Amino acid sequence: MTGVDIRTLVASDIDDVIALWDVTGLTRPWNDPRADIARARGVWPELLLVAVAGETVVGSVLAGYDGHRGWLYYLATDPSRRREGIAAALVAEAEQRLIALGCPKVQLMVRAGNAEVLRFYDARGYDRSDVLVTGKRIISDE
């Protein structure tokens, strides 16, 4: 991970982060990524992290903490920079920031069939849970 720094996201990173999420397939038409970032920054701004090489955003992770558990979202690495340890470093930094907040555990959701991402988290000591996730949109992003 030579020449890459991890820091808190700042406003000037937002367009680059959204472009990264687009190129890595993390955005969905029903979720406005700008709104997701704004909402997260309004709660735990120090938990939105970017990996930068110089001025170029090459990775991101959005973490959250609800007082019971931490969550990881939008972990992404520039496809041309994969296998350099950027994603692992982002997860490790997010975990350290959650620990500093007193967060006792962290979870994330992985889309069905994404075996590569599951292997990534397996290698970092994450346990798979036999649960189903349900959800309900209560504010539209449209």
N, C-alpha and C positions, 0 to 999 in steps of 0.2 A: 504494500500500500504506500509506496514511496511517493512523496510529494502531495499527499492528500491530507487535509485537515478536516476535523469534524467540529461543527459549531452550531449554535442555535440559528434557525432560519430567521432572516430579516426580510423586510418588505421587498427589497430589490431582488430577492431569490424567487419570488412566487411564480413569475412567468416561466422561469427555467425549470422549476420543480414540476409545474403542471405539464410542461413539454416532456419532461422525463417520464412522468406518469402515463402520458399518452403513448409514448414510444414503447413503454414496457407493458402496455395493456391493462393498466390499473384503473383507468377511468371508465365510468359507465354513464350512459346518457341520462339516467335518472338521478345521478349525484353530481352536483356542481362542485368541482374540486376547489374553486375559489371560496365558496361558502364553507366547505369542510375546513379549509385552512383558517378562515376568519373565525369560525366557531371554536376551533382548537386553540388558536392564539388568544382567544378571550378567556380561556380557562387555565391552561398550563402552557404559556408561550415557550418556556424553556424546555419543553418536551418535544418540540418540533425541531428535528435535526437535519442538517445537510452535510454531505461530504463534498468538499470542494478541492479542486486541483487548480491552484491559482485563483482565478475568478470564475471558473467553470464548475457548475453543479454536476457532480458525477454520481450522487446517491442521496437518498432521503429516507427518513422514517418519521412517522407521526406516532407519538406515544400519548397515552392518556392514563389518568388515575382517578378512580371514582371513590376512593376511600376504602374500598374493599379489595380491589385488584387492579393491576395495571393492564393496559391493552397496547398492542402494537398494530399499526395500520400503515399502508402505503410504503412498505419497505421496497426500495427500488435501487438498482444500480444501472448506470449507463451500460448498454449491451457491449460496447467496445471496451469496457473496463471490468468485465466480470472475471471472476476467479482471482482477483487481486486481494481479497479480504476486506473489501469496502463494506459489504453488507454485514459481515461478521462484526466489524468494528462499530458500525452504526447500532446494531443490536446490543453489543456490550455497553456502549455509552448510554443508550436508552435505559438499559437495566440499571446501570450505576446511578443515573438520575432518579429513577423510580425508587431505588433503595434509599437514597438520600431523603426522599419524601416519606419514608417509613412504609413503603408499599411491600406487602409480604409475598405477593405472587403476581405473575404476569401471564397473560393469555393472548391468543390471536386467533383469527379465523383464516382458513385456507380454503379456496374454492375447490370443490370436488374435482378429482382427477389431476390436481397439480402436484404430481409425485416429486418433481424436482424441488419444489419449495418445502414439501414435507421432509424430504431427506436433509435439506439445509437445516431446518429446525431440529430434527432428530439429532444431528451432529452437534448441536449446541445444548443438548440435555433437555429439550422440551419433550414432554410426554403427551401422547395423543389421548384425547378424552372421548369416551363413548357418549356423546351428547348431540342433540340436535339444536340448532339455533333457529329461533323464530324472531320475527321482527315486524314492526308496523311503522310506516312513515306517518308522522304526525305534523310535519311541516314540509310542504313541497318546495323543492329547489327550482321549480319552473316559474 
